[in-house]
Amino acid sequence: MRLLILLLIFSCAEPTVNVLSQRESDLKTRGGYESYLALEYLEFARKLSAAKDEKTAEYFSRKGLAITKGEEIIPENPIKWKADLAQMEEMILMQKRLEKILSDHQLKFHLPIQTAHLTYLYDCWISRESKEIFRSDELAQCRVRFSKLLDEIEQFSDSRTKDKQAKVEITEPKFEHFDIFFDFNNSKFSDKANKDLLALLSHLSKLYGDYRILLVGNADRVGNELYNQQLAYKRSEVVKNYLIKNGVTSDMIETRVMGEDFPDILTKDGSQKQNNRTVGIYVLQGAKSFDKFPLPLIENFVYRESLLEERKKRGLK
C-alpha cells in the first residue's frame, strides 16, 4: 500500500521543466547572465524532452531552476558523462578557457546573452556529444558552435586589454534601430515592410554628417540551419539593394548574417516566430565603420533598451 502511494505521488509530481517554464517571462524581463543561462537550460530541456530523453531533461531543468534560486552553477564534468577518453584533454582545456571567460564579471555584464549561450553550448557538448561517435564536426554541432563562439568572445575580451597603458572604454554606439519583418520562408517585402522602409528613408533624409548602415539578417528556427543562413543572407541583400536604389551608396552599408544563432525570441526548433524573421537595420552616426562596435555589444544594447521600455510600461523601475 505504501509503495502504491509513493508511486502515485511520483506520477503526479509536476516535471521541473514546467516549473521553470512558469518563470520564463520573469527571466526574460529580468535579463543578465544568470537569467539568460536559465532560459538556455529551459530550451535545452524542452529539446531533450521532445527527444524522449526525460532523465537528462529533468537534470537540466533542475540546473536552470537552481540558477533562479541563486545557486552557483559550474560547467559539466566530462568524467560524469563518461566522455570519450581520446577527447578528454581537449574538453578539459576548453573548460579552463570557459572558466576564464566566466570569471570576468565585466565581460558577463557586457555580453550576458553570448556568455550564457557559451556556457550552454559547453554543457550540451559534454552531455550529448562527448561520446566517440560524435568526433566528426558534422555530428558535434554544439562543440563546433562552442569553439567558434569561444574564439569570438576571447578576441573581444583581448581587444579590451590589448593596450594596457591606455584606458580601454566600451563605448555604446549612438544609432537608430529599425526592423524589417518578413513572412515565413520568404524574402519579399510585405506591405508592412514597405511602410517600415519608407520610415527608414525618411529618417535617413533628415541626417546630417557621416553615417553608416549595418544590416543583420536573421531567420527563425524552422528547417535546415544552412538553408536558414542562406535565407537570412538573401533577406539582407534584398534590403541592401532597396537602399542602393533609393540613393544610399553601397560603401556606406555593411552586412552581417546571424541565421538562427541569435534569435530575438528563444523558440523550439521548428517554431515559427516573425520576430526572428527580420533584417535588423542599425544606422550609426558620426563613425566611418562598425568595427569598433562588435555586434554582440550592439545587440545587447538594443535588448537592454527594449527591456527598460517594457518595464516602464509596466510601472517597474
Backbone hydrogen bonds in HBPLUS format (Angstrom, degrees):
<---DONOR---> <-ACCEPTOR-->    atom                        ^
c    i                          cat <-CA-CA->   ^        H-A-AA   ^      H-
h    n   atom  resd res      DA  || num        DHA   H-A  angle D-A-AA Bond
n    s   type  num  typ     dist DA aas  dist angle  dist       angle   num
A0005-ILE N   A0001-MET O   3.02 MM   4  6.37 154.4  2.09 149.5 155.8     1
A0006-LEU N   A0002-ARG O   3.04 MM   4  6.34 161.2  2.08 149.9 154.5     2
A0007-LEU N   A0003-LEU O   2.96 MM   4  6.20 156.1  2.02 148.9 155.4     3
A0008-LEU N   A0004-LEU O   2.98 MM   4  6.23 152.5  2.06 146.4 153.8     4
A0009-ILE N   A0005-ILE O   2.92 MM   4  6.21 157.8  1.97 152.2 158.0     5
A0010-PHE N   A0006-LEU O   2.94 MM   4  6.13 163.0  1.96 149.4 154.1     6
A0011-SER N   A0007-LEU O   2.92 MM   4  6.06 156.7  1.98 145.7 152.1     7
A0012-CYS N   A0008-LEU O   3.06 MM   4  6.17 138.5  2.23 140.6 150.7     8
A0013-ALA N   A0009-ILE O   3.07 MM   4  6.17 119.8  2.45 140.1 154.6     9
A0013-ALA N   A0010-PHE O   3.30 MM   3  5.22 147.5  2.42  95.3 104.6    10
A0018-ASN N   A0015-PRO O   2.99 MM   3  5.53 137.8  2.17 111.7 122.1    11
A0019-VAL N   A0015-PRO O   3.38 MM   4  6.84 151.6  2.47 143.4 151.3    12
A0019-VAL N   A0016-THR O   3.03 MM   3  4.94 113.9  2.48  93.5 109.8    13
A0020-LEU N   A0016-THR O   2.87 MM   4  6.15 162.8  1.90 159.5 163.4    14
A0021-SER N   A0017-VAL O   2.94 MM   4  6.00 144.6  2.07 132.9 143.0    15
A0022-GLN N   A0018-ASN O   3.19 MM   4  6.44 139.3  2.37 140.1 148.4    16
A0022-GLN N   A0019-VAL O   3.25 MM   3  5.39 132.4  2.49  97.1 108.7    17
A0023-ARG N   A0020-LEU O   3.00 MM   3  5.40 150.7  2.08 108.5 117.6    18
A0024-GLU N   A0021-SER O   3.08 MM   3  5.04 164.7  2.10 106.8 110.9    19
A0027-LEU N   A0023-ARG O   2.96 MM   4  6.16 155.1  2.02 154.7 162.4    20
A0028-LYS N   A0024-GLU O   3.02 MM   4  6.30 157.5  2.07 154.1 159.4    21
A0029-THR N   A0025-SER O   3.09 MM   4  6.33 151.5  2.18 145.6 153.3    22
A0030-ARG N   A0026-ASP O   2.88 MM   4  6.00 154.8  1.94 148.3 155.4    23
A0031-GLY N   A0027-LEU O   3.11 MM   4  6.19 168.0  2.13 151.3 153.2    24
A0036-TYR N   A0032-GLY O   3.04 MM   4  6.26 167.2  2.05 162.5 166.4    25
A0037-LEU N   A0033-TYR O   2.90 MM   4  6.08 152.2  1.98 152.1 160.4    26
A0038-ALA N   A0034-GLU O   2.98 MM   4  6.22 155.6  2.04 147.1 153.4    27
A0039-LEU N   A0035-SER O   3.04 MM   4  6.34 150.6  2.13 144.4 152.5    28
A0040-GLU N   A0036-TYR O   2.91 MM   4  6.20 145.2  2.04 141.0 150.8    29
A0041-TYR N   A0037-LEU O   2.98 MM   4  6.31 158.6  2.02 152.9 157.2    30
A0042-LEU N   A0038-ALA O   2.95 MM   4  6.18 147.3  2.06 140.9 150.5    31
A0043-GLU N   A0039-LEU O   2.96 MM   4  6.21 160.8  2.00 148.7 152.6    32
A0044-PHE N   A0040-GLU O   2.92 MM   4  6.14 155.7  1.98 146.7 154.2    33
A0045-ALA N   A0041-TYR O   2.83 MM   4  5.97 157.1  1.88 145.8 151.8    34
A0046-ARG N   A0042-LEU O   3.04 MM   4  6.30 150.6  2.13 144.7 152.5    35
A0047-LYS N   A0043-GLU O   3.09 MM   4  6.40 154.9  2.15 146.1 152.3    36
A0048-LEU N   A0044-PHE O   2.95 MM   4  6.24 161.2  1.99 152.2 157.4    37
A0049-SER N   A0045-ALA O   2.85 MM   4  6.00 156.6  1.90 146.8 153.5    38
A0050-ALA N   A0046-ARG O   2.92 MM   4  6.13 153.9  1.99 145.0 151.9    39
A0051-ALA N   A0047-LYS O   3.01 MM   4  6.29 134.6  2.22 138.3 150.8    40
A0051-ALA N   A0048-LEU O   3.08 MM   3  4.99 126.4  2.38  90.8 105.3    41
A0053-ASP N   A0048-LEU O   2.85 MM   5  5.17 159.6  1.89 158.0 151.1    42
A0052-LYS N   A0049-SER O   2.97 MM   3  4.94 156.6  2.03 106.7 110.0    43
A0057-ALA N   A0053-ASP O   3.04 MM   4  6.19 155.0  2.10 149.8 157.7    44
A0058-GLU N   A0054-GLU O   2.87 MM   4  5.99 155.3  1.93 146.3 151.7    45
A0059-TYR N   A0055-LYS O   3.10 MM   4  6.37 151.3  2.18 139.5 147.5    46
A0060-PHE N   A0056-THR O   3.04 MM   4  6.35 164.7  2.07 156.0 156.8    47
A0061-SER N   A0057-ALA O   2.94 MM   4  6.04 143.9  2.07 143.0 153.8    48
A0062-ARG N   A0058-GLU O   2.96 MM   4  6.14 157.9  2.01 147.9 152.9    49
A0063-LYS N   A0059-TYR O   3.04 MM   4  6.34 144.3  2.17 137.7 148.3    50
A0064-GLY N   A0060-PHE O   2.94 MM   4  6.11 155.4  2.00 140.5 146.1    51
A0065-LEU N   A0061-SER O   2.88 MM   4  6.13 154.2  1.94 147.1 154.8    52
A0066-ALA N   A0062-ARG O   2.88 MM   4  6.02 148.4  1.98 142.2 150.5    53
A0067-ILE N   A0063-LYS O   3.27 MM   4  6.58 144.2  2.41 139.6 147.6    54
A0068-THR N   A0064-GLY O   3.39 MM   4  6.80 150.6  2.49 142.2 148.7    55
A0069-LYS N   A0066-ALA O   3.09 MM   3  5.13 139.3  2.26  96.3 108.3    56
A0071-GLU N   A0066-ALA O   3.05 MM   5  5.43 158.0  2.10 156.3 149.5    57
A0070-GLY N   A0067-ILE O   2.95 MM   3  5.17 162.1  1.99 112.2 115.6    58
A0080-LYS N   A0077-ASN O   3.07 MM   3  5.40 123.8  2.40 106.7 119.9    59
A0081-TRP N   A0078-PRO O   3.15 MM   3  5.27 126.8  2.45  97.0 110.2    60
A0083-ALA N   A0078-PRO O   3.10 MM   5  5.30 155.6  2.16 143.7 148.5    61
A0082-LYS N   A0079-ILE O   3.03 MM   3  4.99 162.8  2.06 107.8 110.5    62
A0084-ASP N   A0130-SER O   2.74 MM  46  5.91 167.3  1.76 155.6 153.4    63
A0087-GLN N   A0084-ASP O   2.95 MM   3  5.51 151.3  2.04 114.7 123.3    64
A0088-MET N   A0085-LEU O   3.20 MM   3  4.94 154.1  2.27  97.0 104.9    65
A0091-MET N   A0087-GLN O   3.02 MM   4  6.29 158.4  2.07 156.0 162.9    66
A0092-ILE N   A0088-MET O   2.96 MM   4  6.21 161.8  1.99 157.7 161.4    67
A0093-LEU N   A0089-GLU O   3.05 MM   4  6.23 158.3  2.10 146.2 152.2    68
A0094-MET N   A0090-GLU O   2.91 MM   4  6.11 161.9  1.94 150.3 155.3    69
A0095-GLN N   A0091-MET O   2.87 MM   4  6.05 149.0  1.97 144.1 153.2    70
A0096-LYS N   A0092-ILE O   3.06 MM   4  6.32 152.0  2.14 145.2 151.4    71
A0097-ARG N   A0093-LEU O   3.12 MM   4  6.46 153.7  2.19 146.4 153.5    72
A0098-LEU N   A0094-MET O   2.89 MM   4  6.15 153.9  1.96 146.7 154.2    73
A0099-GLU N   A0095-GLN O   2.86 MM   4  6.10 162.6  1.89 150.8 155.2    74
A0100-LYS N   A0096-LYS O   3.04 MM   4  6.23 146.9  2.15 141.2 149.5    75
A0101-ILE N   A0097-ARG O   3.17 MM   4  6.48 152.8  2.25 143.4 149.9    76
A0101-ILE N   A0098-LEU O   3.04 MM   3  5.15 116.1  2.47  98.3 113.5    77
A0102-LEU N   A0098-LEU O   2.93 MM   4  6.27 161.9  1.96 156.1 161.3    78
A0103-SER N   A0099-GLU O   2.96 MM   4  6.05 128.4  2.23 137.3 149.6    79
A0104-ASP N   A0101-ILE O   3.12 MM   3  5.53 158.0  2.17 109.9 116.8    80
A0107-LEU N   A0104-ASP O   3.12 MM   3  5.33 120.6  2.49  99.7 113.8    81
A0108-LYS N   A0104-ASP O   3.13 MM   4  6.53 156.6  2.19 151.2 157.6    82
A0109-PHE N   A0105-HIS O   2.95 MM   4  6.14 141.5  2.10 138.8 149.6    83
A0110-HIS N   A0106-GLN O   2.98 MM   4  6.24 158.2  2.03 150.0 154.4    84
A0111-LEU N   A0107-LEU O   2.83 MM   4  5.84 150.6  1.91 149.6 158.2    85
A0115-THR N   A0111-LEU O   3.04 MM   4  6.07 166.8  2.06 154.0 158.0    86
A0116-ALA N   A0112-PRO O   3.09 MM   4  6.01 150.7  2.18 137.0 144.9    87
A0117-HIS N   A0113-ILE O   2.98 MM   4  6.15 156.3  2.03 142.9 149.9    88
A0118-LEU N   A0114-GLN O   2.87 MM   4  6.06 148.6  1.97 143.3 152.5    89
A0119-THR N   A0115-THR O   3.08 MM   4  6.27 156.4  2.13 141.6 146.4    90
A0120-TYR N   A0116-ALA O   3.04 MM   4  6.34 162.0  2.07 150.6 155.3    91
A0121-LEU N   A0117-HIS O   2.93 MM   4  6.14 162.4  1.96 149.8 154.5    92
A0122-TYR N   A0118-LEU O   3.11 MM   4  6.39 152.6  2.19 147.6 154.1    93
A0123-ASP N   A0119-THR O   3.13 MM   4  6.44 167.2  2.15 151.9 154.7    94
A0124-CYS N   A0120-TYR O   2.76 MM   4  6.01 154.7  1.82 156.4 164.9    95
A0125-TRP N   A0121-LEU O   2.92 MM   4  6.06 158.5  1.97 143.4 149.1    96
A0126-ILE N   A0122-TYR O   2.94 MM   4  6.24 168.4  1.95 158.6 160.4    97
A0127-SER N   A0123-ASP O   2.89 MM   4  5.89 163.3  1.92 147.1 152.3    98
A0128-ARG N   A0124-CYS O   2.86 MM   4  5.57 148.7  1.96 144.6 152.0    99
A0129-GLU N   A0125-TRP O   2.82 MM   4  4.79 145.7  1.94 126.2 136.3   100
A0134-PHE N   A0131-LYS O   3.05 MM   3  5.79 159.8  2.10 121.6 127.1   101
A0135-ARG N   A0132-GLU O   3.27 MM   3  5.74 146.5  2.39 126.0 122.7   102
A0139-LEU N   A0136-SER O   3.21 MM   3  5.67 139.5  2.38 107.6 116.8   103
A0140-ALA N   A0136-SER O   3.09 MM   4  6.27 155.8  2.15 151.2 158.9   104
A0144-VAL N   A0140-ALA O   3.07 MM   4  6.30 163.5  2.10 152.8 157.3   105
A0145-ARG N   A0141-GLN O   2.97 MM   4  6.11 166.8  1.98 150.9 154.7   106
A0146-PHE N   A0142-CYS O   2.82 MM   4  5.88 156.2  1.87 146.6 154.1   107
A0147-SER N   A0143-ARG O   2.97 MM   4  6.12 166.8  1.98 151.8 154.6   108
A0148-LYS N   A0144-VAL O   3.10 MM   4  6.30 160.9  2.14 147.5 152.5   109
A0149-LEU N   A0145-ARG O   2.93 MM   4  6.07 171.4  1.93 154.3 156.8   110
A0150-LEU N   A0146-PHE O   2.83 MM   4  5.88 157.9  1.87 152.4 159.2   111
A0151-ASP N   A0147-SER O   3.12 MM   4  6.27 159.5  2.16 143.7 148.3   112
A0152-GLU N   A0148-LYS O   3.15 MM   4  6.44 157.9  2.20 146.7 152.6   113
A0153-ILE N   A0149-LEU O   2.94 MM   4  6.17 161.5  1.98 154.2 158.4   114
A0154-GLU N   A0150-LEU O   2.94 MM   4  6.07 160.3  1.98 150.9 156.8   115
A0155-GLN N   A0151-ASP O   2.95 MM   4  6.14 154.3  2.02 146.6 153.5   116
A0156-PHE N   A0152-GLU O   3.02 MM   4  6.26 155.1  2.08 143.3 150.1   117
A0157-SER N   A0153-ILE O   2.84 MM   4  6.08 156.3  1.90 148.5 155.3   118
A0158-ASP N   A0154-GLU O   2.80 MM   4  6.01 160.5  1.84 150.0 155.3   119
A0159-SER N   A0155-GLN O   2.98 MM   4  6.13 148.0  2.08 143.0 151.3   120
A0160-ARG N   A0157-SER O   3.15 MM   3  5.45 141.2  2.31 102.3 112.8   121
A0161-THR N   A0158-ASP O   3.10 MM   3  5.34 138.2  2.29 102.6 113.8   122
A0166-ALA N   A0163-ASP O   3.27 MM   3  5.60 139.8  2.45 103.7 113.6   123
A0285-GLN N   A0174-LYS O   3.49 MM 111  6.57 169.7  2.50 169.5 168.9   124
A0176-GLU N   A0283-VAL O   3.04 MM 107  5.18 147.4  2.15 134.9 141.7   125
A0283-VAL N   A0176-GLU O   2.89 MM 107  5.18 168.2  1.91 154.6 158.6   126
A0178-PHE N   A0281-ILE O   2.82 MM 103  4.95 160.9  1.85 148.2 154.3   127
A0281-ILE N   A0178-PHE O   2.72 MM 103  4.95 170.5  1.73 159.0 157.3   128
A0180-ILE N   A0279-VAL O   3.14 MM  99  5.27 159.1  2.19 134.0 140.5   129
A0279-VAL N   A0180-ILE O   3.01 MM  99  5.27 139.4  2.18 136.7 149.2   130
A0182-PHE N   A0277-ARG O   2.92 MM  95  5.57 151.7  2.00 168.6 169.6   131
A0194-ASN N   A0190-SER O   3.00 MM   4  6.30 155.4  2.07 150.4 156.1   132
A0195-LYS N   A0191-ASP O   3.12 MM   4  6.44 152.4  2.20 145.6 152.5   133
A0196-ASP N   A0192-LYS O   2.91 MM   4  6.22 157.9  1.96 152.4 158.8   134
A0197-LEU N   A0193-ALA O   2.88 MM   4  6.10 149.4  1.97 147.4 156.0   135
A0198-LEU N   A0194-ASN O   3.06 MM   4  6.28 148.7  2.16 140.9 148.8   136
A0199-ALA N   A0195-LYS O   3.05 MM   4  6.37 148.8  2.15 143.6 152.1   137
A0200-LEU N   A0196-ASP O   3.00 MM   4  6.30 146.8  2.11 140.6 149.7   138
A0201-LEU N   A0197-LEU O   2.94 MM   4  6.27 159.8  1.98 150.0 154.4   139
A0202-SER N   A0198-LEU O   2.96 MM   4  6.16 152.4  2.03 144.0 151.7   140
A0203-HIS N   A0199-ALA O   3.03 MM   4  6.28 150.7  2.11 141.9 149.3   141
A0204-LEU N   A0200-LEU O   2.94 MM   4  6.28 159.6  1.99 154.1 159.5   142
A0205-SER N   A0201-LEU O   3.02 MM   4  6.19 147.7  2.13 144.3 152.4   143
A0206-LYS N   A0203-HIS O   3.12 MM   3  5.46 149.8  2.22 106.5 115.3   144
A0207-LEU N   A0204-LEU O   3.23 MM   3  5.37 164.5  2.25 107.1 111.8   145
A0286-GLY N   A0210-ASP O   2.99 MM  76  5.32 167.3  2.00 141.8 139.0   146
A0212-ARG N   A0284-LEU O   2.76 MM  72  5.14 153.9  1.83 147.9 157.1   147
A0284-LEU N   A0212-ARG O   2.82 MM  72  5.14 152.5  1.89 151.6 158.1   148
A0213-ILE N   A0252-MET O   2.89 MM  39  6.15 161.0  1.92 168.6 171.8   149
A0254-GLU N   A0213-ILE O   2.75 MM  41  6.16 160.8  1.79 163.4 170.0   150
A0214-LEU N   A0282-TYR O   2.85 MM  68  5.04 161.5  1.89 146.3 152.6   151
A0282-TYR N   A0214-LEU O   2.91 MM  68  5.04 163.9  1.94 147.6 153.0   152
A0215-LEU N   A0254-GLU O   2.77 MM  39  6.17 163.7  1.80 158.4 163.1   153
A0256-ARG N   A0215-LEU O   2.80 MM  41  6.17 159.2  1.85 168.2 174.5   154
A0216-VAL N   A0280-GLY O   2.84 MM  64  4.92 156.7  1.90 144.9 151.3   155
A0280-GLY N   A0216-VAL O   2.84 MM  64  4.92 154.0  1.91 147.4 141.9   156
A0217-GLY N   A0256-ARG O   2.93 MM  39  6.47 151.3  2.01 153.8 157.7   157
A0258-MET N   A0217-GLY O   2.90 MM  41  5.95 168.4  1.92 163.1 164.7   158
A0218-ASN N   A0278-THR O   2.83 MM  60  5.29 146.9  1.94 177.8 170.2   159
A0219-ALA N   A0259-GLY O   2.87 MM  40  5.13 150.0  1.96 131.4 125.6   160
A0270-GLY N   A0221-ARG O   2.77 MM  49  5.42 153.3  1.84 115.5 123.2   161
A0228-ASN N   A0224-ASN O   3.00 MM   4  6.29 156.0  2.06 149.0 155.9   162
A0229-GLN N   A0225-GLU O   2.93 MM   4  6.23 148.1  2.03 146.2 155.3   163
A0230-GLN N   A0226-LEU O   3.03 MM   4  6.33 156.6  2.08 148.8 154.4   164
A0231-LEU N   A0227-TYR O   2.83 MM   4  6.11 153.5  1.90 149.7 158.0   165
A0232-ALA N   A0228-ASN O   2.88 MM   4  6.05 156.1  1.94 146.2 152.1   166
A0233-TYR N   A0229-GLN O   3.07 MM   4  6.33 153.1  2.14 142.7 149.9   167
A0234-LYS N   A0230-GLN O   2.91 MM   4  6.16 157.1  1.96 146.7 153.1   168
A0235-ARG N   A0231-LEU O   2.94 MM   4  6.19 155.0  2.01 148.7 154.9   169
A0236-SER N   A0232-ALA O   3.07 MM   4  6.33 159.3  2.12 146.6 151.6   170
A0237-GLU N   A0233-TYR O   2.95 MM   4  6.20 150.9  2.04 149.4 157.7   171
A0238-VAL N   A0234-LYS O   2.99 MM   4  6.22 148.1  2.10 145.0 153.3   172
A0239-VAL N   A0235-ARG O   3.14 MM   4  6.45 158.3  2.19 149.3 154.1   173
A0240-LYS N   A0236-SER O   2.93 MM   4  6.11 157.2  1.99 142.6 149.7   174
A0241-ASN N   A0237-GLU O   2.90 MM   4  6.07 165.5  1.92 150.6 153.4   175
A0242-TYR N   A0238-VAL O   3.08 MM   4  6.26 150.4  2.17 139.9 148.1   176
A0243-LEU N   A0239-VAL O   3.00 MM   4  6.32 158.7  2.05 153.7 158.4   177
A0244-ILE N   A0240-LYS O   3.00 MM   4  6.30 159.3  2.04 152.8 158.7   178
A0245-LYS N   A0241-ASN O   2.97 MM   4  6.14 159.6  2.01 147.6 152.8   179
A0246-ASN N   A0242-TYR O   3.16 MM   4  6.37 127.3  2.45 135.8 149.3   180
A0246-ASN N   A0243-LEU O   3.04 MM   3  5.04 134.9  2.25  94.6 107.8   181
A0248-VAL N   A0243-LEU O   3.01 MM   5  5.43 165.2  2.03 145.2 140.6   182
A0247-GLY N   A0244-ILE O   3.15 MM   3  5.34 150.5  2.24 116.6 113.0   183
A0252-MET N   A0249-THR O   3.04 MM   3  5.70 164.2  2.06 120.2 125.2   184
A0253-ILE N   A0250-SER O   3.13 MM   3  5.45 166.4  2.15 113.9 117.0   185
A0261-ASP N   A0258-MET O   3.12 MM   3  5.86 155.9  2.18 147.7 145.8   186
A0271-SER N   A0268-LYS O   3.00 MM   3  5.54 147.6  2.11 144.2 141.5   187
A0276-ASN N   A0273-LYS O   2.97 MM   3  5.60 151.3  2.06 115.1 123.2   188
A0277-ARG N   A0274-GLN O   2.87 MM   3  4.92 151.7  1.95 105.2 114.6   189
A0293-PHE N   A0290-PHE O   2.88 MM   3  5.25 156.4  1.93 115.6 123.5   190
A0297-LEU N   A0294-PRO O   2.95 MM   3  5.46 125.9  2.25 113.1 126.4   191
A0298-ILE N   A0294-PRO O   3.18 MM   4  6.58 155.7  2.24 150.4 157.8   192
A0299-GLU N   A0295-LEU O   2.84 MM   4  6.06 167.2  1.86 162.6 165.7   193
A0300-ASN N   A0296-PRO O   3.00 MM   4  6.12 158.9  2.05 143.9 149.3   194
A0301-PHE N   A0297-LEU O   3.00 MM   4  6.15 149.7  2.10 142.6 151.1   195
A0302-VAL N   A0298-ILE O   3.00 MM   4  6.30 163.4  2.03 154.8 158.1   196
A0303-TYR N   A0299-GLU O   2.91 MM   4  6.10 162.1  1.94 148.7 154.3   197
A0304-ARG N   A0300-ASN O   2.86 MM   4  5.95 159.1  1.91 145.3 150.8   198
A0305-GLU N   A0301-PHE O   3.01 MM   4  6.22 156.4  2.06 147.7 154.1   199
A0306-SER N   A0302-VAL O   3.01 MM   4  6.28 156.0  2.07 149.8 156.0   200
A0307-LEU N   A0303-TYR O   3.00 MM   4  6.27 149.3  2.09 145.1 153.6   201
A0308-LEU N   A0304-ARG O   2.96 MM   4  6.21 159.1  2.00 150.2 155.4   202
A0309-GLU N   A0305-GLU O   3.01 MM   4  6.22 157.2  2.06 146.5 152.7   203
A0310-GLU N   A0306-SER O   2.99 MM   4  6.17 155.2  2.05 142.0 148.6   204
A0311-ARG N   A0307-LEU O   2.87 MM   4  6.09 158.4  1.92 151.7 157.5   205
A0312-LYS N   A0308-LEU O   2.98 MM   4  6.15 151.2  2.06 143.5 151.3   206
A0313-LYS N   A0309-GLU O   3.10 MM   4  6.39 150.0  2.19 143.2 150.6   207
A0314-ARG N   A0310-GLU O   3.17 MM   4  6.48 143.7  2.31 141.2 150.6   208
A0314-ARG N   A0311-ARG O   3.14 MM   3  5.09 122.2  2.49  91.6 106.1   209
A0316-LEU N   A0311-ARG O   2.76 MM   5  4.95 161.0  1.79 156.6 150.3   210
A0315-GLY N   A0312-LYS O   3.07 MM   3  5.01 156.2  2.13 100.3 107.6   211
